[in-house]
Amino acid sequence: MTHDPASHKVLVSNDTITVTEITFMPGKPTIMHTHPAHYIYALTDGTFEVTTAAGEVIKLDLKKGDNQFSKPEGLHSTVNTGRTDAKILLVELNEYPFVGNH
């Protein structure tokens, strides 16, 4: 994924993981992108619309502390549909599935 320096702060990046704090400004969509397997943690409340390459719109309402793990995703864009900035912590697994006893 190409990171927008205005909204993405990469905290850790190595062969195994990339950890990014993302600030979604109201009404500003991300570019179309994909993710490897990843984990998200909501740092603030936020409402989002995720639009897939096929045009499907998925609505998300995250509360601070909500979290989830997702396998690799297809092409999509995300927009904050709320009125204030929303922040998430994104942990992308650059090596998945892991081999061995993890």
Accessible surface in RSA format (square Angstrom, percent):
REM  Atomic radii and reference values for relative SASA: ProtOr
REM  Chains: A
REM  Algorithm: Lee & Richards
REM  Probe-radius: 1.40
REM  Slices: 20
REM RES _ NUM      All-atoms   Total-Side   Main-Chain    Non-polar    All polar
REM                ABS   REL    ABS   REL    ABS   REL    ABS   REL    ABS   REL
RES MET A   1    73.84  38.2   4.67   3.1  69.17 164.7  15.24  13.0  58.60  77.6
RES THR A   2    99.32  70.6  86.72  87.9  12.60  30.0  56.77  76.3  42.55  64.3
RES HIS A   3    54.65  29.9  38.43  26.7  16.22  41.5  30.39  31.3  24.26  28.2
RES ASP A   4    51.83  36.3  45.89  45.7   5.94  14.0  27.84  65.5  23.99  23.9
RES PRO A   5   124.62  90.8  97.43  88.8  27.19  98.9 101.78  84.0  22.84 141.9
RES ALA A   6    76.85  70.7  39.21  60.5  37.64  85.6  50.85  71.6  26.00  68.9
RES SER A   7    17.29  14.6  11.09  14.8   6.20  14.3  10.17  21.7   7.13  10.0
RES HIS A   8    15.50   8.5   4.21   2.9  11.29  28.9   4.52   4.7  10.98  12.8
RES LYS A   9   130.01  63.4 125.06  76.7   4.95  11.8  74.72  67.3  55.29  58.9
RES VAL A  10    67.77  44.6  39.92  36.1  27.85  67.1  39.92  34.7  27.85  75.5
RES LEU A  11    83.21  46.3  52.08  37.3  31.13  78.3  55.79  39.2  27.42  73.8
RES VAL A  12    65.63  43.2  59.24  53.6   6.39  15.4  65.63  57.0   0.00   0.0
RES SER A  13    77.77  65.7  44.73  59.7  33.04  76.1  18.80  40.0  58.98  82.6
RES ASN A  14    81.48  56.2  62.93  60.8  18.55  44.7  43.09 103.7  38.39  37.1
RES ASP A  15   121.08  84.8 108.59 108.1  12.48  29.5  30.20  71.1  90.87  90.6
RES THR A  16    55.20  39.3  55.07  55.8   0.13   0.3  29.29  39.3  25.90  39.2
RES ILE A  17    46.69  26.6  46.69  34.8   0.00   0.0  46.69  33.6   0.00   0.0
RES THR A  18    15.13  10.8  15.08  15.3   0.05   0.1   5.95   8.0   9.18  13.9
RES VAL A  19    18.18  12.0  18.18  16.5   0.00   0.0  18.18  15.8   0.00   0.0
RES THR A  20     0.07   0.1   0.07   0.1   0.00   0.0   0.00   0.0   0.07   0.1
RES GLU A  21    45.72  26.3  44.48  33.7   1.24   3.0   0.38   0.7  45.34  37.0
RES ILE A  22     5.35   3.0   5.35   4.0   0.00   0.0   5.35   3.9   0.00   0.0
RES THR A  23    26.50  18.8  25.54  25.9   0.96   2.3  15.11  20.3  11.39  17.2
RES PHE A  24    17.07   8.5  14.34   8.9   2.73   7.1  17.07  10.4   0.00   0.0
RES MET A  25    61.13  31.7  59.32  39.3   1.81   4.3  22.05  18.7  39.09  51.8
RES PRO A  26    55.21  40.2  35.53  32.4  19.68  71.5  35.78  29.5  19.43 120.7
RES GLY A  27    55.39  68.3   0.00   N/A  55.39  68.3  32.57  89.4  22.83  51.1
RES LYS A  28    93.29  45.5  85.74  52.6   7.55  18.0  70.34  63.3  22.95  24.4
RES PRO A  29    81.89  59.7  68.53  62.5  13.36  48.6  68.56  56.6  13.33  82.8
RES THR A  30    27.85  19.8  13.48  13.7  14.37  34.2  21.45  28.8   6.40   9.7
RES ILE A  31   110.48  62.9 101.31  75.5   9.17  22.1 108.52  78.1   1.96   5.3
RES MET A  32    84.37  43.7  65.46  43.3  18.91  45.0  65.46  55.7  18.91  25.1
RES HIS A  33    14.24   7.8   8.53   5.9   5.70  14.6  10.44  10.8   3.79   4.4
RES THR A  34    64.23  45.7  60.53  61.4   3.71   8.8  28.17  37.8  36.06  54.5
RES HIS A  35    17.67   9.7  13.33   9.3   4.34  11.1   4.81   5.0  12.86  15.0
RES PRO A  36    49.21  35.9  41.89  38.2   7.32  26.6  47.52  39.2   1.69  10.5
RES ALA A  37     0.36   0.3   0.00   0.0   0.36   0.8   0.00   0.0   0.36   0.9
RES HIS A  38     8.09   4.4   8.09   5.6   0.00   0.0   1.04   1.1   7.05   8.2
RES TYR A  39    76.53  35.7  76.53  43.5   0.00   0.0  57.78  43.4  18.75  23.1
RES ILE A  40    18.80  10.7  18.80  14.0   0.00   0.0  18.80  13.5   0.00   0.0
RES TYR A  41    76.62  35.8  76.62  43.6   0.00   0.0  42.49  31.9  34.13  42.1
RES ALA A  42     0.30   0.3   0.17   0.3   0.13   0.3   0.17   0.2   0.13   0.4
RES LEU A  43    53.59  29.8  44.67  32.0   8.92  22.4  46.35  32.6   7.24  19.5
RES THR A  44    48.91  34.8  44.23  44.8   4.68  11.1  46.58  62.6   2.33   3.5
RES ASP A  45    81.73  57.2  70.81  70.5  10.91  25.8  27.19  64.0  54.53  54.4
RES GLY A  46    10.86  13.4   0.00   N/A  10.86  13.4   9.70  26.6   1.17   2.6
RES THR A  47    53.71  38.2  52.67  53.4   1.04   2.5  47.72  64.1   5.99   9.1
RES PHE A  48     8.18   4.1   6.17   3.8   2.02   5.2   6.17   3.7   2.02   5.8
RES GLU A  49    47.11  27.0  46.47  35.2   0.64   1.5   2.21   4.3  44.91  36.7
RES VAL A  50    21.38  14.1  21.38  19.4   0.00   0.0  21.38  18.6   0.00   0.0
RES THR A  51    43.73  31.1  43.73  44.3   0.00   0.0  28.06  37.7  15.66  23.7
RES THR A  52    30.83  21.9  29.86  30.3   0.97   2.3  29.31  39.4   1.52   2.3
RES ALA A  53    67.43  62.0  34.46  53.2  32.97  75.0  36.36  51.2  31.07  82.3
RES ALA A  54   101.34  93.2  56.57  87.3  44.77 101.8  69.43  97.8  31.91  84.5
RES GLY A  55    47.82  59.0   0.00   N/A  47.82  59.0  28.44  78.0  19.38  43.4
RES GLU A  56   106.18  61.0  95.61  72.3  10.56  25.1  39.67  76.7  66.51  54.3
RES VAL A  57    75.39  49.6  47.85  43.3  27.54  66.4  47.85  41.6  27.54  74.7
RES ILE A  58    72.28  41.1  68.94  51.4   3.34   8.0  72.28  52.0   0.00   0.0
RES LYS A  59   155.39  75.8 129.64  79.5  25.74  61.3  87.52  78.8  67.87  72.3
RES LEU A  60    56.24  31.3  50.82  36.4   5.43  13.6  53.94  37.9   2.30   6.2
RES ASP A  61    90.80  63.6  66.26  66.0  24.54  58.0  29.45  69.3  61.34  61.2
RES LEU A  62    18.60  10.4  18.51  13.2   0.09   0.2  18.51  13.0   0.09   0.2
RES LYS A  63   109.90  53.6 109.90  67.4   0.00   0.0  76.37  68.7  33.53  35.7
RES LYS A  64   149.63  73.0 128.09  78.6  21.54  51.3  71.06  64.0  78.57  83.7
RES GLY A  65    26.43  32.6   0.00   N/A  26.43  32.6  16.41  45.0  10.02  22.4
RES ASP A  66    55.92  39.2  49.77  49.5   6.15  14.5  14.75  34.7  41.17  41.1
RES ASN A  67    82.14  56.6  55.23  53.4  26.91  64.8   1.96   4.7  80.17  77.5
RES GLN A  68    79.66  44.5  71.89  52.5   7.77  18.5  27.80  59.2  51.86  39.3
RES PHE A  69   100.16  50.1  72.41  44.8  27.75  72.2  72.41  43.9  27.75  79.4
RES SER A  70    21.74  18.4  16.43  21.9   5.31  12.2  12.21  26.0   9.52  13.3
RES LYS A  71   138.01  67.3 130.72  80.2   7.29  17.4  73.62  66.3  64.39  68.6
RES PRO A  72    83.94  61.2  60.34  55.0  23.59  85.8  60.45  49.9  23.48 146.0
RES GLU A  73    63.90  36.7  50.42  38.1  13.48  32.1  26.78  51.8  37.11  30.3
RES GLY A  74    55.95  69.0   0.00   N/A  55.95  69.0  39.33 107.9  16.62  37.2
RES LEU A  75    83.94  46.7  74.37  53.2   9.57  24.1  74.37  52.2   9.57  25.8
RES HIS A  76    11.25   6.1  11.25   7.8   0.00   0.0   5.66   5.8   5.59   6.5
RES SER A  77    15.83  13.4  14.81  19.8   1.03   2.4  10.57  22.5   5.26   7.4
RES THR A  78    15.15  10.8  14.62  14.8   0.53   1.3   8.11  10.9   7.03  10.6
RES VAL A  79    30.56  20.1  30.31  27.4   0.26   0.6  30.31  26.3   0.26   0.7
RES ASN A  80     0.41   0.3   0.28   0.3   0.13   0.3   0.00   0.0   0.41   0.4
RES THR A  81    69.90  49.7  36.10  36.6  33.79  80.5  33.98  45.6  35.92  54.3
RES GLY A  82    24.80  30.6   0.00   N/A  24.80  30.6  17.85  49.0   6.94  15.6
RES ARG A  83   230.25  96.7 200.38 102.1  29.87  71.1  75.74 103.5 154.51  93.6
RES THR A  84   102.98  73.2  96.20  97.5   6.78  16.2  73.96  99.3  29.02  43.9
RES ASP A  85    73.49  51.5  59.28  59.0  14.21  33.6  17.12  40.3  56.37  56.2
RES ALA A  86     1.65   1.5   1.65   2.6   0.00   0.0   1.65   2.3   0.00   0.0
RES LYS A  87    75.19  36.7  74.83  45.9   0.35   0.8  30.38  27.3  44.80  47.7
RES ILE A  88    15.14   8.6  15.14  11.3   0.00   0.0  15.14  10.9   0.00   0.0
RES LEU A  89    43.83  24.4  43.81  31.3   0.01   0.0  43.81  30.8   0.01   0.0
RES LEU A  90     2.30   1.3   2.30   1.6   0.00   0.0   2.30   1.6   0.00   0.0
RES VAL A  91    28.04  18.4  28.04  25.4   0.00   0.0  28.04  24.4   0.00   0.0
RES GLU A  92     8.94   5.1   8.94   6.8   0.00   0.0   0.42   0.8   8.52   7.0
RES LEU A  93    28.13  15.7  27.17  19.4   0.96   2.4  27.17  19.1   0.96   2.6
RES ASN A  94    67.28  46.4  34.49  33.3  32.78  78.9  17.53  42.2  49.74  48.1
RES GLU A  95    87.41  50.2  81.33  61.5   6.09  14.5  34.06  65.9  53.36  43.6
RES TYR A  96    84.96  39.7  51.55  29.3  33.41  86.9  34.38  25.8  50.58  62.3
RES PRO A  97   104.00  75.8  93.33  85.1  10.68  38.8  93.33  77.1  10.68  66.3
RES PHE A  98    82.40  41.2  57.31  35.5  25.09  65.3  59.72  36.2  22.68  64.9
RES VAL A  99   137.03  90.2 118.57 107.3  18.46  44.5 121.89 105.9  15.14  41.1
RES GLY A 100    61.32  75.6   0.00   N/A  61.32  75.6  32.80  90.0  28.52  63.9
RES ASN A 101   161.52 111.4 124.18 120.0  37.34  89.9  38.58  92.8 122.94 118.8
RES HIS A 102   175.08  95.7  96.27  66.9  78.81 201.6  95.91  98.8  79.17  92.1
END  Absolute sums over single chains surface
CHAIN  1 A     6248.1       4849.2       1398.9       3665.8       2582.3
END  Absolute sums over all chains
TOTAL          6248.1       4849.2       1398.9       3665.8       2582.3
